[in-house]
Structure formats: structure tokens, C-alpha cells
Amino acid sequence: MMHPAGGRAQESYGEDPFLVGEMGAQLVRGVQEHNVMVCAKHYAVNNMENRRFYVDVDCSERTLREVYLPHFKKCVDAGCASLMGSYNRFRGDQASESKHLLTDILRNDWGFESTAGAFL
């Protein structure tokens, strides 16, 4: 569900998962070396501004992992302190309450443990 007009580009470095991830990881490293915690947002599948409170995104697992998650993974690998959940729904659940996004992927697959004291 990539938005043809750029979607959430106003809050990111673009739509290319590789480039967004590289720039995001460098930002995480650069900011956090000054004892400031980085919060990457909006995790995940968020690219529609005018319906973000109502849209329910349903994409394949491959699309999720190849398009919507690689840049967040790079930020997590770079030591990102926290992540802010997106406002949209994902497969029927609020993205910020999705067991698949938060527990299966973020915690179990990626080994993320928030240094900000957030509970997943």
C-alpha cells in the first residue's frame, strides 16, 4: 500500500527501505552518542496521512519484511532506544498493539529491548 504521492515522505528520508534505513541508523548513532535517546516512528506500515486513524493495512509477510520493516530493523540494530507505534491498524489490530509487530518481530526476531523502559 505505497502511496503514489509519497505518503509519509514528509516525516522520513523517502520511500526506499535501504536508503531510509542507512540514514536512520546513522541518525540513531549520531544522536545517541550525545546521551539523547532516539525514538523511531511510526512503527509500522504507516504511509497515509489523511486516513491514518482509520486505515487497516493488510499486506503479505514478504511485503511487510521487504518494504515496511527494513529501515526500522536497521535503526534497532544501530541501538535505537525506543519506537513509537503508528496510528493505523495492521491486520485488524492497532499497530501499536499488534502481537505480530511488537512481540513476534520486534522482540523475538530482532531482540529489541527498549532502553526507555517501555513495555511491549
C-alpha positions in Angstrom: 0.0 0.0 0.0 2.6 2.6 -1.0 1.1 6.0 -1.6 1.8 7.2 -5.1 2.3 10.8 -3.9 5.0 9.9 -1.4 2.8 9.2 1.6 4.7 9.8 4.8 7.8 11.2 3.0 7.4 14.5 4.9 8.5 12.7 8.0 11.2 10.5 6.5 14.1 10.4 4.1 12.0 8.9 1.3 10.4 5.6 0.4 13.5 3.4 -0.4 13.8 1.0 2.5 17.6 0.6 2.0 18.3 4.4 1.9 15.9 5.2 4.7 17.5 2.5 6.9 21.0 3.7 6.2 20.2 7.3 7.0 18.1 6.4 10.0 20.8 4.2 11.5 23.3 7.0 11.2 21.0 9.4 12.8 20.4 6.9 15.7 24.2 6.6 16.2 24.9 10.3 15.9 22.2 11.5 18.3 22.6 8.8 20.9 26.4 9.3 21.2 25.3 12.6 22.9 23.3 10.8 25.5 20.0 11.6 23.9 17.5 8.7 23.3 16.1 8.3 19.8 12.5 7.2 19.2 12.0 5.9 15.7 8.5 6.4 14.4 5.9 5.4 13.1 6.4 1.6 13.5 5.0 0.2 11.2 3.1 0.2 7.8 2.3 3.8 8.1 2.3 5.9 4.9 -1.2 7.5 4.7 -1.6 10.9 6.4 -5.3 11.7 5.9 -6.7 8.3 6.9 -4.0 7.1 9.4 -6.5 6.8 12.2 -8.9 4.6 10.2 -6.9 2.6 7.6 -6.4 -1.1 8.3 -3.3 -2.3 6.4 -3.1 -5.9 5.2 -0.1 -6.8 3.3 1.8 -10.0 2.7 4.5 -11.1 5.1 7.1 -10.6 2.3 5.9 -7.1 1.6 5.9 -6.3 5.3 9.5 -7.5 5.7 10.9 -6.2 2.4 9.2 -2.8 2.2 7.8 -1.7 5.6 10.3 -3.1 8.1 13.9 -3.0 6.9 14.6 0.6 7.9 13.2 0.0 11.4 15.4 -3.1 11.7 18.5 -1.0 10.8 17.5 1.6 13.5 17.1 -1.2 16.0 20.4 -2.7 15.1 22.0 0.7 15.5 20.8 0.8 19.1 17.6 2.9 18.8 16.3 3.5 22.4 12.6 3.3 21.6 10.0 3.1 18.8 6.6 4.8 18.6 3.8 2.8 17.2 1.9 4.0 14.2 -1.8 5.1 14.4 -3.1 2.8 11.8 -4.4 -0.7 12.2 -2.5 -3.7 10.9 -4.4 -6.8 10.0 -7.3 -5.8 12.3 -5.3 -4.7 15.3 -4.0 -1.3 16.2 -0.3 -1.4 15.0 0.8 -0.2 18.5 -1.0 -3.3 20.0 -0.1 -5.9 17.3 1.4 -9.0 18.8 2.9 -9.8 15.4 4.7 -6.4 15.0 5.7 -5.9 18.7 6.3 -9.4 20.1 6.9 -11.7 17.1 9.1 -9.4 15.0 10.4 -6.5 17.2 11.1 -8.5 20.4 11.6 -12.2 19.3 13.0 -11.8 15.8 15.1 -8.6 16.3 15.9 -8.9 20.0 14.7 -5.4 20.8 14.6 -4.4 24.4 13.7 -0.8 25.0 16.2 1.3 27.0 13.4 3.8 27.6 11.5 1.5 30.0 8.6 0.9 27.6 6.6 -2.3 27.9 5.9 -4.3 24.7 
